[in-house]
Amino acid sequence: MCTPDTTSSNTICMAEMPAMAARFHHGKLLISNALQRALTPEIIRSILERHLSGDWGEYGKHFAQANERSLASGGEIESMFAITVMVQVGVSTSHDKRDTTIWIPNHSCWIPNEN
């Protein structure tokens, strides 16, 4: 059974999601109500599973290497996934693995794949 966050409704019940081959723990999942309405539960699940399994999405080699170092040293981990040609979704897990945030980046901050 999932206990909702009492401070906001910006969480997804992870108990309803299938087991993942995770390389690290996501902690509390944070996502805005608007983003929850914009994305299907399947897309959210897919993005989170990819992030937790070490698929860093559309970020280039530099960011992939930084994430691998963060896994070893306890730093923040970030991924970026293309949902459509015009829409990307970011995923960030805090250095202490207490929370993971799914967010829409500002296009001025979007960094294309370096590969």
Secondary structure, DSSP 8 states (H G I E B T S, - for coil): -----SS-S----GGGS-----SS---EEEE-HHHHHHS-HHHHHHHHHHHHHT--BT--HHHHHHHHHHHHHT--EEEEEESSSS-EEEEEE-TTSSEEEEE---GGG------
